[in-house]
Amino acid sequence: MPPVITDNNFPGSDDGLAVPVRRLVDGPFGLRIENLDRTDPPTPYKAGGVPRSGAFNTNVLTLPVGGGMPELKVLCKISGFDPSATPILWRLQTRHVLGRFQRSGGTKNDPSYKSKVVSLSDEWRGQSSAPGFTLFAKSEAAADHVGGGHAILSVAVKPPGATAWLQDFTHLRIVGANPDRDAVKVYIRAALPKRDANLWSMLDAIFAWEAGYKQFRPKSYSGDIYKGVSFKWPADPSWFPLSSFDFGVGLSQFTHPDQLTASIAWDWRDNMSSGINIFLDALRSSHKPGVTWIDWAIAGWTRYNGSGDYAAKRAKSDDGKLVSTKATPNNLDLKALTSKLKLIKAPTWPAWPADTLFASTTAVFESVAGVSRSGVEAIVEAVSARVTDRDTLLWVWPQIEAEVLSFDSHLETPLFPGIDAELVEDLRSQLSRAELQSALQHALVTALQQIERSASRGRMSGPTLESTMELSDAAASGSAQAEWNKLSIFVRKNIGRGFAGYIAVRTNLLSQFGAPNDPDKAIRRINAYYGQLTGAAFPKPNTSAPVHPDLKARLDKGKALAAAKNASAAVASIGKIGGFNIRPNANDGSKLSFHSFGWAVDIDWDFNPNIKRDALPLGLIKAITGVDLYGPESTSLRTPAAYDKMLPAAQVLSKANTDFKAAFASASGLKSAMGDAVKRLCGIALSSVDLMTINEFATAQPPKLDKVQGVLTGLGVASAKAKAAAKLLVDAANLFRRAATQHTPIANGATDATVAHYGFFNHAPELVAALSSSEGAGLRWLGAAIGTKDYMHFELFPPDQPKLF
């Protein structure tokens, strides 16, 4: 029987972004966006709705395939105030309202469907001390959460003496771009760097099929035909996320609308991670001891998709054929192999100061048919019993709302303490998502009114704030919210992950500033300390990366030394410099990074990675180049000395990097490197014939390890030495194949394959010598570290680090 459509009304499909208040002038003060198109989207769009037509204004941006949000340059015309004293606040909001169909009943062979709408929103905020500024500059780290669709950029400021906030805004459309096949495969390996190659092939087979490597559809899409039935929905403009009629979204065809986020829909990496996690669950639950890899893959594919035919086709695909037919090992670490990836979680924000936070939702609530009023009242009661402060409630509410809207009783997803799971299930069964959102807004307004009435009576409606803070983490965050608001805008802007990041570093930060139990004192010291940070002015005078003045002075000395040594070109070769961010240390999360205090800089991080010792192919590097990365050169660069003494060591490491990359850049480079390795390991120079033979055996698939060993022993090499050398040559051939699949450098958590492709030390050696030398900057370079090597990182030695207060 063909499927039956029971409802095609799509309630909430035109619930778009609220249009801000535009207030350009207040007496002598003025604020206006100058360089962007300020026209509204064309009809039939109306304020507060969703623009779906192909036409738009000229503000159309495309997400970079490499990740993050698109660069957006903003220029404001201002009057009557100085933004360096009163910064301009900015807010970018995105919303994608996706309408499709969800299975509502029937049987597998006779299903019924009803319309469903999912609203995917996101937000970013910041400030500028100048009329012109750039959001998501290409020179900065990519934004860690991604969204798209209709967007509104707002700028706002309230100068001293103004009677109201000035605010201007403009509409934008943010669209996507698809990765290629290689980028998808690279991401699988980068996301699961130490998993078995059979798992990579299983996932390759899935993503090659599901959407043909497409996250976004290049044409507008408003309907499809399934089993002879026409399914129509509110149109998506071109280059919006690909979605099947039943909410199969993106590369992974993620078919869980209640769990869908803006990042899953708009960031192909997060979409893949979501699909990978579902497959990992399927794989874990279908494992049996001694099963062959391919039989396990088929079981996992079947459970992932629900179809044995789907699994059979995956097994016959080019990628599926790469899955081994051998039995899985008895000592297989199932938990490690199938551990899930962490998904992107967008931050929540306090109320935007230039607008009214909530319009009245009472009328909307009253119009919701069949709503469980007692259920909403129960949510109000549960929250009010634990949160008795208005600011705390406004901070915690977005999380409460998100938990209710995405609740899954089967997975036992978390809910705010006191909110009953069965109650939430009842609400979700009675209301559409849009109706439930309206009901939750009503609940929030009701809770706010209770707090205001209690305050007006001079008492709290529930427990005192102090006792609530002792009893509830959620309420305790209200104290942190008050602290957050006291931090300078500069500090807040530069805490990684915003308010959530502050919660993570709070104890460490207050302790570092000498007042772990007196936040007000610590915050006064924090604001004073960060107020003195300055632009690095290195390598160029206009470089604005924040650093402490002491570090800036050191960088100036390094630049001067480079000039005196006729090595200014080394400084000029720097492409990117930065790193300032108040956050945990990348290698030790229990401590704050030196970047947190402006004591360190990262330089050209894409090609000078942070990499753990056990991820470096140390044996291959030493065999091919003759250099031990933890040897005498590293030792000599660990302690500042004269420039002329340090430069040779840096040059040795630089040449080793160049030679190692050359070995994996071409087949001829690999063959030559194998000859060099044999000479170092075995003490013999191979003839061209012997080298060709060994190269052919080592690069064969599967490799002929015993043949390589036989050639070496035949040339007089001792058996044990020949065996070790043969294994190394086969490992080199394997690394060569994997390096060829790398298309994106990895700054943090690099692998042996990315090192083989991009190298590990791509600084000019003269730069490292100038910044490490006692005659120059005298900084500690972590490329010479004895553990994890951080080739991008230069920092003040502890004795040189200034006092915080």
MOMO-V735638 format. One record per residue. N is the residue number from 1. PHI is phi as a letter, one per 30 degrees, with the letter a starting at -180 (999 if undefined). D_CENTER is the distance of its C-alpha to the mean C-alpha in Angstrom with 1 decimal. Layout:
n & phi & d_center
N & PHI & D_CENTER
N & PHI & D_CENTER
This chain:
n & phi & d_center
1 & 999 & 44.4
2 & d & 42.0
3 & d & 39.3
4 & c & 40.3
5 & c & 38.4
6 & c & 39.4
7 & a & 37.5
8 & b & 35.9
9 & d & 35.8
10 & h & 32.0
11 & d & 32.3
12 & i & 29.6
13 & d & 28.7
14 & c & 29.6
15 & d & 28.0
16 & c & 25.8
17 & d & 24.5
18 & d & 27.2
19 & d & 28.6
20 & d & 28.7
21 & d & 32.0
22 & c & 32.8
23 & b & 34.9
24 & c & 35.4
25 & b & 38.4
26 & b & 39.8
27 & i & 43.0
28 & d & 42.3
29 & c & 38.5
30 & b & 36.5
31 & a & 33.0
32 & a & 32.1
33 & d & 29.4
34 & c & 31.2
35 & c & 29.3
36 & c & 27.7
37 & d & 29.6
38 & c & 30.6
39 & d & 32.3
40 & d & 31.4
41 & e & 30.3
42 & d & 33.6
43 & e & 35.6
44 & c & 35.5
45 & d & 32.5
46 & b & 33.6
47 & e & 31.9
48 & i & 29.7
49 & c & 29.6
50 & c & 27.3
51 & d & 27.9
52 & c & 28.2
53 & d & 30.6
54 & d & 29.7
55 & d & 31.0
56 & a & 28.9
57 & d & 29.3
58 & d & 28.2
59 & d & 24.8
60 & c & 22.9
61 & c & 19.5
62 & c & 17.6
63 & d & 13.9
64 & d & 13.3
65 & d & 13.2
66 & d & 11.3
67 & j & 8.1
68 & i & 7.6
69 & c & 10.7
70 & d & 14.2
71 & d & 16.2
72 & b & 18.8
73 & c & 21.9
74 & b & 24.0
75 & b & 27.5
76 & c & 29.5
77 & c & 33.3
78 & b & 34.2
79 & a & 37.6
80 & i & 39.0
81 & a & 36.2
82 & c & 34.3
83 & d & 30.5
84 & d & 30.4
85 & c & 32.2
86 & b & 30.8
87 & d & 27.3
88 & d & 26.3
89 & d & 23.7
90 & b & 21.4
91 & b & 19.5
92 & c & 17.7
93 & c & 18.0
94 & b & 17.3
95 & b & 19.1
96 & b & 19.6
97 & c & 22.7
98 & c & 23.1
99 & c & 26.5
100 & b & 27.6
101 & b & 29.8
102 & b & 29.5
103 & e & 32.1
104 & c & 34.5
105 & l & 37.3
106 & i & 39.8
107 & c & 39.7
108 & e & 37.8
109 & c & 40.5
110 & b & 41.2
111 & d & 38.0
112 & b & 37.7
113 & b & 34.8
114 & b & 34.1
115 & d & 31.9
116 & b & 28.6
117 & b & 26.3
118 & c & 22.6
119 & c & 21.2
120 & c & 17.5
121 & c & 16.8
122 & a & 14.1
123 & a & 14.7
124 & b & 13.8
125 & b & 16.5
126 & a & 18.0
127 & b & 21.3
128 & b & 23.4
129 & c & 26.5
130 & b & 27.7
131 & d & 28.7
132 & c & 26.5
133 & a & 22.8
134 & b & 19.6
135 & d & 16.5
136 & h & 13.3
137 & e & 15.7
138 & d & 15.2
139 & d & 16.2
140 & c & 13.4
141 & d & 9.9
142 & d & 7.7
143 & e & 6.7
144 & d & 3.4
145 & b & 5.7
146 & b & 8.3
147 & b & 11.9
148 & a & 15.3
149 & j & 19.0
150 & d & 21.4
151 & b & 20.2
152 & b & 22.2
153 & c & 21.8
154 & c & 23.9
155 & b & 25.3
156 & a & 27.5
157 & a & 29.7
158 & b & 32.7
159 & d & 34.9
160 & e & 37.5
161 & j & 40.5
162 & d & 38.8
163 & d & 39.8
164 & a & 36.6
165 & d & 33.0
166 & d & 32.9
167 & a & 30.2
168 & b & 29.6
169 & a & 27.1
170 & b & 26.5
171 & d & 25.3
172 & b & 22.7
173 & b & 21.5
174 & c & 18.1
175 & c & 18.3
176 & c & 16.5
177 & b & 17.3
178 & d & 17.5
179 & d & 16.4
180 & c & 19.4
181 & e & 20.6
182 & d & 19.8
183 & d & 16.1
184 & d & 16.0
185 & d & 18.0
186 & d & 16.0
187 & d & 12.8
188 & e & 15.0
189 & d & 16.3
190 & d & 13.2
191 & d & 11.6
192 & b & 15.2
193 & d & 16.6
194 & c & 19.7
195 & d & 20.7
196 & d & 23.9
197 & d & 24.2
198 & d & 26.0
199 & d & 22.9
200 & e & 21.1
201 & d & 24.2
202 & e & 24.2
203 & d & 20.8
204 & e & 21.7
205 & d & 24.7
206 & d & 22.8
207 & d & 20.4
208 & d & 23.3
209 & c & 25.3
210 & e & 23.3
211 & b & 22.5
212 & h & 23.6
213 & i & 20.1
214 & c & 19.8
215 & c & 17.0
216 & b & 19.1
217 & c & 22.9
218 & d & 24.7
219 & b & 27.5
220 & e & 28.1
221 & b & 28.5
222 & b & 30.7
223 & l & 32.3
224 & a & 33.1
225 & c & 35.9
226 & b & 35.7
227 & h & 38.8
228 & i & 40.9
229 & c & 39.5
230 & d & 38.0
231 & c & 34.8
232 & c & 34.1
233 & b & 31.3
234 & e & 30.1
235 & d & 29.1
236 & c & 25.6
237 & d & 25.7
238 & d & 25.0
239 & i & 21.5
240 & c & 20.2
241 & e & 18.5
242 & d & 21.1
243 & b & 22.6
244 & d & 25.8
245 & d & 28.6
246 & c & 27.4
247 & i & 23.7
248 & d & 22.5
249 & c & 19.3
250 & i & 17.5
251 & e & 17.4
252 & d & 17.9
253 & h & 20.4
254 & d & 18.7
255 & c & 21.9
256 & b & 21.2
257 & e & 21.4
258 & d & 21.6
259 & c & 18.2
260 & d & 16.6
261 & b & 13.8
262 & e & 12.9
263 & d & 9.5
264 & d & 11.6
265 & d & 14.1
266 & c & 12.4
267 & c & 9.3
268 & d & 11.3
269 & d & 8.9
270 & d & 8.3
271 & d & 12.0
272 & d & 12.9
273 & e & 11.4
274 & d & 13.5
275 & d & 16.4
276 & e & 16.1
277 & d & 16.3
278 & d & 19.4
279 & d & 21.0
280 & d & 20.5
281 & d & 22.3
282 & d & 24.9
283 & d & 25.4
284 & d & 25.8
285 & d & 28.3
286 & c & 30.3
287 & d & 30.8
288 & b & 34.4
289 & e & 35.7
290 & i & 37.0
291 & d & 35.5
292 & d & 35.0
293 & e & 31.5
294 & d & 32.4
295 & d & 34.1
296 & d & 31.1
297 & d & 28.8
298 & d & 31.3
299 & d & 31.3
300 & d & 27.5
301 & d & 27.4
302 & d & 30.3
303 & d & 28.7
304 & d & 25.4
305 & c & 27.2
306 & i & 30.5
307 & b & 32.6
308 & d & 34.6
309 & d & 35.1
310 & e & 31.4
311 & d & 31.2
312 & d & 34.3
313 & d & 32.9
314 & d & 29.7
315 & d & 32.0
316 & d & 34.0
317 & d & 31.2
318 & e & 30.7
319 & d & 27.5
320 & d & 29.3
321 & d & 32.2
322 & d & 30.2
323 & d & 29.8
324 & d & 32.5
325 & c & 35.7
326 & d & 36.2
327 & d & 36.0
328 & d & 33.0
329 & d & 33.8
330 & d & 35.5
331 & c & 33.2
332 & e & 30.0
333 & d & 27.4
334 & d & 26.4
335 & d & 24.0
336 & d & 22.0
337 & d & 22.1
338 & c & 20.9
339 & d & 18.5
340 & d & 15.7
341 & d & 11.9
342 & d & 9.8
343 & c & 8.5
344 & d & 6.2
345 & b & 8.9
346 & d & 9.7
347 & d & 12.1
348 & c & 15.8
349 & b & 18.1
350 & d & 21.8
351 & e & 24.4
352 & d & 24.4
353 & d & 27.6
354 & d & 29.1
355 & b & 29.5
356 & d & 31.1
357 & d & 28.6
358 & b & 30.3
359 & d & 33.1
360 & d & 35.6
361 & c & 34.7
362 & e & 37.9
363 & d & 39.5
364 & d & 36.5
365 & d & 36.6
366 & d & 40.4
367 & d & 40.1
368 & d & 37.9
369 & d & 40.3
370 & i & 40.5
371 & d & 38.0
372 & d & 38.4
373 & e & 39.3
374 & d & 39.8
375 & d & 36.3
376 & d & 34.8
377 & d & 37.3
378 & d & 36.3
379 & d & 32.7
380 & e & 34.0
381 & d & 36.3
382 & d & 33.6
383 & d & 31.3
384 & d & 34.2
385 & d & 35.5
386 & c & 32.4
387 & b & 31.2
388 & b & 34.1
389 & b & 32.5
390 & d & 31.4
391 & d & 28.4
392 & d & 27.1
393 & d & 27.7
394 & d & 25.8
395 & d & 22.8
396 & d & 22.8
397 & d & 23.9
398 & e & 20.7
399 & d & 19.6
400 & d & 23.2
401 & d & 23.1
402 & d & 19.9
403 & d & 21.4
404 & d & 24.7
405 & d & 23.4
406 & c & 21.3
407 & e & 23.8
408 & b & 24.8
409 & d & 28.0
410 & d & 27.9
411 & d & 24.6
412 & h & 25.7
413 & d & 22.5
414 & d & 22.9
415 & b & 24.9
416 & e & 25.9
417 & e & 28.9
418 & j & 32.1
419 & d & 30.9
420 & d & 32.7
421 & d & 30.9
422 & d & 34.0
423 & e & 34.3
424 & d & 30.7
425 & e & 31.6
426 & d & 34.8
427 & d & 33.0
428 & d & 30.5
429 & d & 33.5
430 & d & 35.6
431 & c & 33.2
432 & d & 30.9
433 & d & 27.3
434 & d & 28.5
435 & d & 31.5
436 & d & 29.7
437 & d & 27.4
438 & d & 30.7
439 & d & 32.2
440 & d & 29.3
441 & d & 29.7
442 & d & 33.4
443 & d & 32.7
444 & d & 30.6
445 & e & 33.5
446 & d & 36.0
447 & d & 34.2
448 & d & 34.0
449 & d & 37.7
450 & d & 38.6
451 & d & 37.0
452 & d & 38.8
453 & d & 42.1
454 & d & 41.9
455 & d & 41.2
456 & d & 44.2
457 & d & 46.4
458 & i & 45.4
459 & b & 43.9
460 & d & 40.7
461 & d & 40.7
462 & b & 39.2
463 & d & 39.0
464 & d & 38.8
465 & e & 35.4
466 & d & 36.1
467 & d & 36.9
468 & d & 34.0
469 & d & 31.6
470 & d & 33.3
471 & c & 33.0
472 & b & 29.5
473 & e & 26.0
474 & d & 25.3
475 & d & 28.2
476 & e & 27.6
477 & d & 24.4
478 & d & 26.8
479 & d & 28.1
480 & d & 24.7
481 & d & 24.3
482 & d & 27.6
483 & d & 26.5
484 & e & 23.3
485 & d & 25.6
486 & d & 27.8
487 & d & 25.2
488 & d & 25.5
489 & d & 23.2
490 & d & 22.2
491 & d & 21.2
492 & d & 19.3
493 & d & 17.4
494 & c & 16.5
495 & c & 15.5
496 & e & 11.8
497 & i & 10.6
498 & i & 14.0
499 & d & 16.7
500 & d & 14.8
501 & d & 14.0
502 & d & 17.8
503 & e & 18.9
504 & d & 17.1
505 & c & 18.8
506 & e & 21.9
507 & d & 24.4
508 & d & 23.6
509 & d & 23.6
510 & d & 26.9
511 & d & 28.5
512 & e & 27.6
513 & c & 29.5
514 & i & 32.4
515 & b & 32.5
516 & d & 30.6
517 & c & 33.0
518 & b & 33.6
519 & e & 30.4
520 & d & 32.4
521 & d & 33.7
522 & d & 30.4
523 & d & 28.8
524 & d & 31.8
525 & d & 31.2
526 & d & 27.5
527 & d & 28.1
528 & d & 31.0
529 & d & 29.1
530 & d & 26.1
531 & d & 28.7
532 & c & 30.0
533 & d & 26.9
534 & b & 27.4
535 & d & 26.0
536 & d & 26.1
537 & h & 28.4
538 & b & 27.5
539 & d & 27.7
540 & c & 28.9
541 & e & 30.7
542 & c & 28.2
543 & d & 25.1
544 & c & 23.7
545 & e & 21.1
546 & d & 22.3
547 & b & 24.3
548 & d & 27.2
549 & e & 30.6
550 & d & 31.6
551 & d & 28.8
552 & e & 29.5
553 & d & 33.1
554 & d & 32.2
555 & d & 30.2
556 & d & 33.2
557 & d & 35.5
558 & d & 33.4
559 & d & 33.6
560 & d & 37.3
561 & d & 37.9
562 & e & 36.2
563 & d & 38.5
564 & d & 41.5
565 & c & 40.8
566 & h & 40.4
567 & b & 36.8
568 & e & 35.3
569 & d & 33.7
570 & d & 31.5
571 & d & 30.0
572 & d & 29.9
573 & d & 27.9
574 & d & 24.8
575 & c & 22.1
576 & b & 19.4
577 & b & 19.8
578 & l & 17.8
579 & j & 15.9
580 & d & 17.4
581 & a & 15.3
582 & d & 16.9
583 & a & 15.0
584 & d & 16.0
585 & d & 16.9
586 & d & 14.5
587 & c & 17.6
588 & a & 19.2
589 & d & 17.4
590 & d & 20.9
591 & b & 21.3
592 & d & 19.9
593 & d & 18.8
594 & d & 21.6
595 & e & 19.1
596 & e & 19.4
597 & c & 23.0
598 & i & 23.0
599 & c & 24.6
600 & b & 22.4
601 & b & 20.9
602 & c & 18.6
603 & b & 20.2
604 & h & 19.0
605 & d & 16.2
606 & d & 15.4
607 & c & 18.9
608 & b & 19.7
609 & d & 17.2
610 & c & 16.9
611 & b & 18.5
612 & d & 20.4
613 & e & 24.1
614 & d & 24.3
615 & c & 21.8
616 & d & 24.0
617 & d & 26.8
618 & d & 29.3
619 & d & 32.4
620 & d & 31.8
621 & d & 31.0
622 & d & 34.2
623 & d & 36.3
624 & d & 35.3
625 & c & 35.3
626 & i & 37.5
627 & c & 35.0
628 & c & 33.8
629 & d & 30.4
630 & c & 31.6
631 & c & 35.1
632 & d & 37.3
633 & d & 35.3
634 & d & 32.3
635 & d & 34.8
636 & d & 36.5
637 & d & 33.3
638 & d & 32.5
639 & b & 35.3
640 & e & 36.0
641 & b & 39.2
642 & d & 40.9
643 & e & 39.0
644 & d & 41.5
645 & d & 41.0
646 & d & 37.2
647 & e & 36.9
648 & e & 38.5
649 & d & 36.0
650 & d & 33.0
651 & d & 34.8
652 & d & 35.3
653 & d & 31.6
654 & d & 30.8
655 & d & 33.4
656 & e & 32.2
657 & d & 28.7
658 & d & 30.5
659 & d & 32.8
660 & d & 30.1
661 & d & 28.1
662 & d & 31.4
663 & d & 32.2
664 & c & 29.3
665 & d & 29.5
666 & a & 32.5
667 & d & 34.9
668 & d & 37.6
669 & d & 35.4
670 & d & 34.7
671 & d & 38.4
672 & d & 39.4
673 & d & 36.9
674 & d & 38.5
675 & d & 41.8
676 & d & 40.7
677 & d & 39.2
678 & d & 42.5
679 & d & 44.5
680 & d & 42.6
681 & d & 42.4
682 & c & 45.8
683 & i & 47.8
684 & b & 48.9
685 & c & 48.5
686 & d & 48.0
687 & d & 50.1
688 & d & 48.5
689 & d & 49.7
690 & d & 48.4
691 & d & 45.0
692 & d & 44.8
693 & d & 45.8
694 & d & 43.3
695 & d & 40.5
696 & d & 41.5
697 & d & 41.7
698 & d & 38.3
699 & c & 36.4
700 & d & 38.1
701 & b & 36.2
702 & d & 36.9
703 & d & 37.7
704 & c & 41.3
705 & e & 40.9
706 & d & 44.6
707 & d & 45.7
708 & d & 43.8
709 & d & 45.3
710 & d & 48.7
711 & d & 48.7
712 & d & 47.9
713 & d & 50.5
714 & d & 53.0
715 & c & 52.5
716 & j & 53.5
717 & d & 50.2
718 & e & 50.5
719 & e & 49.1
720 & d & 46.4
721 & d & 45.3
722 & d & 45.3
723 & d & 43.2
724 & d & 40.5
725 & d & 40.5
726 & d & 40.4
727 & d & 37.3
728 & d & 35.5
729 & d & 36.5
730 & d & 35.2
731 & d & 31.9
732 & d & 31.7
733 & d & 32.4
734 & d & 29.7
735 & d & 27.1
736 & e & 28.4
737 & d & 27.6
738 & d & 24.1
739 & d & 23.5
740 & d & 24.6
741 & c & 21.7
742 & d & 19.1
743 & b & 18.0
744 & b & 14.8
745 & d & 15.1
746 & c & 12.8
747 & d & 13.0
748 & c & 12.2
749 & i & 13.7
750 & d & 15.8
751 & c & 18.3
752 & d & 22.0
753 & d & 21.4
754 & d & 19.1
755 & d & 21.6
756 & d & 24.4
757 & d & 23.0
758 & c & 21.6
759 & i & 23.5
760 & b & 22.7
761 & b & 24.8
762 & c & 24.8
763 & d & 26.0
764 & d & 29.6
765 & e & 31.6
766 & d & 33.5
767 & d & 30.4
768 & d & 29.7
769 & d & 33.4
770 & d & 33.6
771 & d & 30.7
772 & c & 31.9
773 & d & 35.7
774 & d & 37.8
775 & d & 39.4
776 & c & 36.1
777 & d & 32.9
778 & i & 33.6
779 & c & 29.9
780 & d & 28.5
781 & c & 26.5
782 & d & 24.4
783 & d & 24.9
784 & c & 28.2
785 & d & 27.0
786 & d & 28.8
787 & c & 25.8
788 & e & 22.2
789 & c & 22.4
790 & c & 20.1
791 & d & 21.7
792 & d & 19.8
793 & c & 20.8
794 & b & 24.1
795 & b & 25.2
796 & d & 28.4
797 & d & 30.4
798 & e & 31.1
799 & d & 34.6
800 & c & 33.3
801 & d & 30.7
802 & d & 32.1
803 & d & 32.9
804 & d & 30.6
805 & a & 33.5
